[in-house]
Amino acid sequence: MRGLLGVPLGARGSGRARYGRAMRLYATGALSAAQLEAYRVAAADDRRPPGEVLEDRRLPVPPEAAPAPESLVRALVEEADRYLAALPGPGVVEVRTLLARWRDGPVTLPDPAPNAVVAAHLAPALEAVAADQPALAGAIAAAAPFLRWTTYGGYPPDQIGAAFLRGHAFCSILGEGGPIPARDFDLGLFLIAPHLLYRDHAHAAPELYAPLTGPHGWRFGPGRPLVAKPAHRPVWNPPNRPHLTKVGPVPFLCLYGWTRDIWQPASVLPAADWPELEALRLG
């Protein structure tokens, strides 16, 4: 639906933001008083397209404007929170509580930094997500170019494995390094190439994984059995709980939330069966 004036639907306050832009256009003579009133009515619901009101009143819909990057980040936060709200299990309430505390902070966009893992694997991951979560997939796709995707460099390469180091990327959305600042909290996206093994490791930060794709395998301690999980089955790791992830044929894409102690380093936990798990194919 047109008439969004560069402000995507859904983000909290987006209706008011569209109305504010409509007022500026009205002041320049680009909108009529009747069109401005339609934007005022639509502003009562952040998810209501102004074009619906304009068309119902048989008024012209103004040309579409490119969304502001800041609004795309806020729309992603809104969709991520909506997705998390529907998930069961521990950790979800803790992450959403902290998200609510920090979500309205200022948006500061990082300098763009191309990432080869994102270029190769984000699109197929989002294609899978769009099958049952189209709004979230669209919000990620729109905001992804304005997020700082990077590779975690805290692990010794000989311990975590060269394939994993070359095949993963993450970005913070809310956090001390994210576009929306937060203290000792991090909410972001994590992407791993197909079939890779994220070896056994642990960290002090309590961590929620909300996988958007699947299947993938998990275990919670070296030597323990691998358990296959589908998409949308959250995993909560209490502090210092060992965990391992084996990616299936679809790139692994998840929302993650670290609720405290985010700067404490992670450590790799050696296991004798890594070569077998790296050769394993799921699905």
SEVEXKOL-273030 format. One record per atom (N, C-alpha, C, O, CB): x, y, z. Coordinates in steps of 0.1 Angstrom, whole numbers, plus 5000, padded with zeros to 4 digits. Glycine has a CB too. Layout:
N
XYZ ...
# end
This chain:
283
500949885000 500050005000 500950125000 501850135008 499050005012 500650224991 501450344990 501050445000 500050425008 501350404976 501750555000 501350665009 502050665022 501650725032 499950665011 503250585023 503850575036 504850685039 505350705050 504650445037 505150765029 506050885030 507450845036 508050925043 505350995039 507850725032 509250685037 509250625050 510350605056 510150795036 508150605057 508150555071 507350415070 506150415068 507350645081 508150305072 507450175071 506350155082 506350215092 508450065073 505450065079 504350035088 504949955100 505949895099 503249955082 504249975112 504449885123 505249935134 504849915146 505149765118 506350005132 507150055143 506350155151 505550235147 508450125137 506650145164 505850225174 506150375171 507350415169 506250195188 505050455169 505250595166 505250625151 505450745147 506350655173 505250515143 505350545128 504150615123 504350695113 505550405121 502950595128 501850675123 502050825126 501750905117 500550625130 502550855138 502750995141 503851055132 503751165127 503151015155 504850965129 505951015120 505451045106 505851145100 507050915120 504550955101 504050985088 503151105088 503151185078 503150865083 502351125099 501551245099 502451375100 502151475094 500651245112 503551365107 504451475108 505051515094 505151625091 505651455117 505351415086 505851435073 504751495064 505051575055 506451305067 503551445066 502451495058 502151645061 501851725053 501151415061 502351685074 502151825078 503251905070 502952015066 502351845093 504451855069 505451935062 505151955048 505352055041 506851875064 504651845042 504251845028 503051945026 502952015016 503851705022 502151945035 500952035035 501452175035 500952265028 499952005046 502452205044 502952345045 503552395032 503552515029 503952345056 504052305024 504652345011 503652345000 504052374988 505852245008 502452305002 501452294992 501352164985 500652154975 501652404983 502152064989 502251934982 501051844985 500751754978 503551864985 500351874997 499251795001 498051895003 498252005007 499451715013 496851845001 495651925004 495251905018 495751815025 494451884995 494351985023 493851975037 493151845039 493251785049 492952095040 492451795029 491751665030 492751555030 492551455038 490751645018 493851555023 494851455024 495551455038 495751345043 495951475013 495851575043 496451585056 495451525066 495951455075 496751725059 494151545065 493251485075 493251335074 493151265084 491851545073 493451275062 493451135061 494751075068 494650975074 493551095046 495851145067 497051105074 496851115090 497251025097 498251185070 496051215094 495851225108 494951105113 495251055124 495051355112 493951065105 493150955109 493950825109 493850745119 491950935099 494850805099 495650685098 496650675110 497050565114 496350675085 497050795115 498150795125 497750725138 498550695146 498550935128 496450705140 495950645153 496350495153 496450445164 494450655154 496750435142 497150295142 498450285134 498450315122 496050205136 499550255141 500850245134 500950145123 501750165114 501950215144 500050055123 500049945112 498949975101 498849895092 499849815118 498250085102 497250115092 497850195080 498450305082 496050195098 497850145068 498450215057 497650345054 496350335052 498450125044 498250455053 497450585050 496750575037 495750635035 498350705050 497350495027 496750485014 495350425015 494450455006 497550395006 495050345025 493650295027 492650405029 491650405023 493550185038 493050495038 492150605042 492050695030 490950745026 492750685054 493150725023 493150815011 492250755000 491450824995 494550835006 492350624998 491550564987 490150554991 489250574982 492150434984 489850525004 488450525008 487750665006 486550675003 488350485023 488550765008 488050905006 488150954992 487951074989 488650995016 488650874983 488850904969 489751024967 489551114960 487550934962 490851014975 491851124975 493151064968 493450954969 492151174989 493951154961 495151104955 496151054966 496251114977 495851214947 496850944963 497950894971 499250964967 499550944955 497950744971 499951024976 501251094971 502250994967 502150874971 501751174983 503251034959 504250944954 505050884966 505250954976 505251014945 505450764965 506250694976 507650754977 508250794967 506350544973 508050764989 509450814992 510250694998 509650605003 509350935003 511550704996 512350595001 512350605016 512550715022 513850614995 512250495023 512250495038 513550545043 514550515038 511950355043 513450615054 514650655061 515350535067 514650455073 514350765071 516650515067 517250405073 516950385088 516750275093 518750415071 516850505095 516550495109 515150425111 514950355121 516550635115 514250455103 512850405104 512950255101 512150175107 511850475095 513750205092 513950065089 514449985101 514049875104 514850045077 515350045108 515949985121 514849975131 514649865137 517150065126 514050075133 512950075143 511849975139 511349905147 512350215145 511649965126 510649865121 511149725124 510349635127 510349885106 512449705123 512949565126 512849535141 512449425144 514449555122 513049635149 512949615164 511449575167 511149485175 513349745171 510549645160 509049625163 508749475158 508049405166 508249725155 509149435147 508849305142 509549195150 508949095153 509249285127 510849225155 511549125163 510749105176 510648995181 512949175166 510349215182 509549205195 508249135193 507849055201 509349345201 507549155182 506349085179 506548935178 505848855183 505649145166 507648905171 508048765169 508348695183 507848595186 509248745160 509148765191 509548705204 508348695213 508248595221 510548795210 507348785212 506248775221 505448645219 504748605228 505348895218 505548585207 504748465205 505548335208 504948225207 504348455190 506748345213 507548235216 507348185230 507248265239 509048255213 507348055232 507348005246 508747985252 509748005245 506547865246 508747955265 510047915271 510748015278 510448135278 510947865260 511847975286 512548075294 513348165286 513748135274 513447995304 513648285292 514548385285 513748485277 514248595275 515548315277 512648445272 511948535263 511448665270 511648775265 510648465256 510948645282 510448765290 511648855293 511448975293 509648715303 512748795297 513848875301 514348955290 514649075291 515048775306 514448895278 514948965266 513949075262 514349195259 515148875254 512649045262 511649145258 511649265269 511349375265 510349085257 511849235281 511849335291 512949435289 512749555290 511949275306 514149385286 515249475283 515149545269 515549665268 516549395283 514549475260 514249545247 513349665249 513549775244 513549445237 512349645257 511349755260 512149875267 511749985265 510249705269 513049845275 513849945283 514650035273 514750155275 514749885293 515149975263 516150045254 515650085240 516350165234 517349965253 514550035236 514150045222 513950185217 514050205205 512949965220 513550275226 513250415221 514450505221 514350625219 512250475230 515650455223 516850535222 517150585208 516550545199 518050455228 518050675207 518450735194 519050625185 519750535190 519350855196 518850645172 519450555162 520650625156 520550735150 518350515151 521750555157 522950605151 523450495141 523850385145 524150635161 523450525128 523750425118 525250405117 525950505116 523150465105 525750285116 527250265114 527650285100 526750295091 527550125119 528950305098 529450315084 529150175077 529350075083 530950345084 528750175064 528550045058 529849965056 530950025054 527950075044 529749835058 530849745057 530349615051 529749535058 531449715071 530649595038 530249475031 530749345038 531849345044 530649475017 529949245038 530349115045 530049005035 528948995031 529549105059 531048925033 530948815023 529948705027 529248655019 532248755020 529848675040 528948575045 527448625043 526648555039 529148545060 527248755046 525848815044 525548815030 524448775026 525848955050 526448855021 526248855007 525848715001 525048704992 527448914999 526448615007 526248475001 525048405007 524348335001 527448395004 524748435020 523848345027 522548415033 521648345038 524548285038 522548545034 521348605040 520148595032 519048565037 521648755043 520248615019 519048605010 518448465010 517248455012 519448634995 519148355009 518548225011 517948195024 516848125026 519448115007 518548245035 517948235048 516648305049 515648255054 518948285059 516548435044 515348505044 514248445035 513048465039 515648655040 514648385025 513648315017 512948205025 511748195024 514248255004 513648135033 513048035042 512248105053 511148055056 514147945048 512748215058 511948275069 510648335063 509648325070 512748395075 510648385051 509448445045 508348355043 507148395042 509848515032 508648225043 507548125041 506548125052 505348105050 508147985040 506948155065 505948165076 506048295084 505248315093 506148045084 507148375082 507248505089 507548615079 508648665080 508348485100 506648645070 507048735059 507348875064 508148945059 505948745049 506548925074 506849055079 508249075085 508949165083 505749095089 508648975093 509948975099 511048965089 512049035089 510048865110 510848875079 511848855068 511948985061 513149025058 511348745059 510849055058 510949185051 511649285059 512449365053 509549225047 511449295072 512049395080 513549365081 514349465081 511449395094 513949245082 515349215083 516049255069 517149315069 515649065085 515449215058 515949245045 516149395043 517149445038 515149185034 515149475048 515249615046 516249685055 516949775050 513849685049 516449635067 517349695076 518849645075 519749715079 516949675090 518949525070 520349455070 521449545064 522549545069 520249335062 521249625053 522349705047 522749815057 523849865055 521949765034 521949845067 522349955076 522849905089 522949985099 521150045078 523049775090 523649725103 525049685101 525449655089 522749595107 525849685111 527249645110 527449495113 527449455124 528149725121 527649425102 527849275103 529349255104 530149315097 527249205090 529649165113 531049135116 531248995120 530248915122 531549235127 532448955122 532848815126 533348825140 534248915143 533848745117 532948745149 533448745163 534848695163 535248595158 532548655172 535748785168 537148755168 537748715181 539048705183 537948865163 536948675191 537448645204 537948505206 538648475216 536448675214 537548415197 538048275198 539348255191 539648315181 536948185192 540248175197 541448135190 541148055177 540347965178 542448055199 541648095166 541148025153 541447875153 540647805148 541948085142 542547835160 542747685160 541847615169 541747495167 544247665164 541147685178 540147615186 538747615180 538047515181 540147685200 538347725175 536947735170 536847685156 535747645152 536447885170 537947675148 537947625135 537847735124 537047825125 536747535133 538747715114 538747815103 537547825095 537147935091 539947785094 536747715094 535547715086 534547805092 533847875086 535047575084 534347785106 533447875113 533748015112 532948105110 533247825127 535048045114 535448185113 535148255099 534848365099 536948205116 535348175089 535048225075 533548225072 533148295063 535748145065 532748155080 531348135076 530348185085 529148145084 531147985075 530648285094 529548335102 529648485103 530748545100 529648275116 528548555106 528548695108 527348725118 526448655118 528348775094 527548835125 526448875134 526449035134 527349095130 526748825149 525249085138 525149225140 524249255152 523349185154 524549295127 524649365159 523849405170 522749505165 523049585156 524749475181 521549495170 520449595167 520349685179 520349815177 519149515165 520149635191 520249715203 521349665212 521449545214 518849695212 522249755215 523449705223 524449815224 524349925218 524049585217 525549785231 526649885232 527349915219 527950015217 527649845243 527249815210 527849835196 526749855185 527149845174 528749735193 525549865189 524449865179 523950005176 524350095182 523349785184 523150015166 522550145162 521650205173 521550325173 521850135149 521050125181 520250175192 521050135205 521250015207 518750115192 521550225213 522350195224 521650125235 520450155238 523050325229 522350045242 521849975255 523049935263 524149915258 521049845251 522949935276 524049905285 523849755290 522849715295 524049995297 524949675288 525049545292 523849455287 523249375295 525049535307 523449485275 522349405268 522649405253 523149505248 520949465271 522449295247 522649295232 521549215226 521349095229 524049235229 520849265216 519849195208 520349215193 520649325189 518449255210 520449105186 520949115172 520548995164 519748915168 522449135172 521248985153 521048875143 522348795141 523448855142 520548935130 522248665140 523348575139 523148485126 522048425125 523548495152 524148485118 524048405105 525248315104 526348355106 523948505093 524948185100 526048085098 525748015085 524547985082 526047985110 526747995077 526647925065 526147775066 526347725077 527947925057 525547725056 525047585057 526147485061 527247495057 524447545044 525747385069 526547265073 527647295082 528347205086 527047205060 527847415086 528947445095 528747405109 527547385113 529347595095 529747385117 529747345131 530247465139 531347515138 530547225134 529347515148 529747605159 530147525171 529247485178 528647715162 531447505173 531947405182 531447435197 531047545200 533447395182 531647335205 531247355219 531947475225 533147495224 531647225227 531147555232 531647675238 530747715250 529647655251 531847795228 531147815258 530347865269 530848005272 531948045268 530547775282 529848085278 530148215282 529348255294 528248195296 529948315270 529748365300 528948405312 527648475309 526748465318 529848505320 527548525297 526248595294 525148495292 525248405285 526448675281 524048515299 522748435296 522348475282 522348585278 521648465307 521948375275 521748395260 520448325255 520148205258 522948335252 519648395248 518448345241 518748335226 519148435220 517248425244 518648215221 518648195206 517148185202 516448105207 519448075201 516748255192 515448245185 515648205171 515648295162 514548365187 515848075167 516248045154 515048065144 513948025147 516647895153 515348135133 514348165123 514348065112 513448055104 514548305117 515447985111 515547875101 515847745107 516147735119 516647915090 515747635100 516047505105 515947405093 515647445082 515047465116 516247275096 516647225109 518047255113 518847285104 516347075110 518447235125 519747255130 519947165143 518947125149 520147405134 521147125146 521347045157 522047115169 522747215167 522246925153 521747065181 522247135193 522747025203 522146915203 521147225200 523747055210 524046975222 524547065233 524947175231 525046865219 524447015245 524747105257 525747045266 525547025278 523447125265 526947015260 528046965267 528846865258 528246785251 527646905280 530146875257 530946785249 530646635253 530546605265 532446805251 530446555242 530146415244 528646385246 528246275245 530746365256 527846485247 526346465248 525746445235 526346495225 525646585256 524546385234 524046365220 523546495214 523246595220 522846265222 523546495200 523046605192 521546585191 521046485188 523746605178 520846705193 519446705193 518946795181 519346915181 518746755206 518246745172 517746825160 516546905165 515646865172 517346735148 516547035160 515447125163 515047195151 515847225142 515947235174 513747225150 513247305138 513347455140 513847495151 511747265135 513047525130 512947675131 511947705142 510947635145 512547735118 512147825148 511147885158 511047805171 510047825178 509747895151 512047725174 512147655187 513247725195 514347695193 512347505185 512847815204 513947895211 514847805220 514347705225 513348005219 516047855222 517047785230 517547895240 517947995237 518247725222 517447855253 517847945264 519147885270 519047775275 516747975274 520247955270 521447905276 521747995289 522148105288 522647915266 521547935301 521948005313 523448035313 524147975305 521547925325 523948115322 525348145323 526248025323 525947925331 525648235335 527248025315 528247925314 527747785310 528447685313 528947915327 526647775304 526147645299 526847605286 526747685277 524547645297 527447495285 528047455273 527047435262 525947385265 528947325274 527347475250 526447455239 527147455225 528247515224 525347565238 526647375216 527147355203 525947365193 524847325196 527947225201 526247425181 525247425170 525747365158 526847405153 524747575168 525047275152 525347225139 524247265129 523147245130 525447065139 524747335118 523847395109 523447295098 524247215094 524447525102 522147295094 521647215084 521847265070 522747355068 520147185086 521047225060 521247265046 520847415044 521247475034 520447175037 520047475052 519647615051 520447695060 520747655071 518047635054 520947815055 521747895064 521047915078 519847935078 522148025058 521847915088 521247935102 521148085104 522148165103 522147875113 519848135106 519648275109 518848285122 517748215123 518948345098 519248355131 518448365144 518548505150 519448585147 519048265154 517548545158 517648655167 518348605179 518048495184 516248715170 519248685185 519848645198 519648755208 519548875204 521348605196 519648715220 519648815231 520548775242 520448675248 518248835236 521548865246 522348845257 521948945268 521849065265 523948875254 521548905280 520848985289 521749045300 521349135307 519848905296 523049005301 524049075310 525349015307 525548915300 523549055325 526449075313 527749025312 528249005298 528848905294 527948885320 527849095289 528049075275 529449085271 529849035260 527249175267 530349155279 531749165275 532649055281 533849055279 532149305280 532048965289 532848855294 533148765282 532348725274 532048775305 534448715281 534848635269 534248495269 533948445280 536348625268 534048445257 533548305256 534748215255 535848265251 532648295243 534648095258 535747995258 535247875250 534047825251 536247955272 536147815243 535847685235 536147565245 537147565252 536747675223 535247465244 535347345252 535747235243 534947185236 534047325260 536947185244 537447085234 536646955235 536146915245 538847045237 536446895223 535746765222 536346685211 536746735201 534146795219 536346555213 537046465203 536246435191 536846395181 537346335210 534946465191 534146425179 533846545169 532946525161 532846375184 534546655170 534346765161 534446725146 533646755138 535246875164 535546645142 535646605128 534346525123 533946545112 536846525126 533846445132 532646365128 531446455126 530746445117 532346255139 531346555136 530146645135 530346745123 529346785117 530046725148 531546775120 531746875109 531346805095 530946865086 533146925108 531646675095 531246595083 529846555082 529346525071 532146465082 529146565093 527646525093 526846625085 527146735084 527146525108 525846565079 524846645071 523446615077 522946505078 524846605056 522746725081 521446715086 520446745075 520746805065 521246825097 519246695077 518146715067 518246645054 517346655046 518046865065 
# end
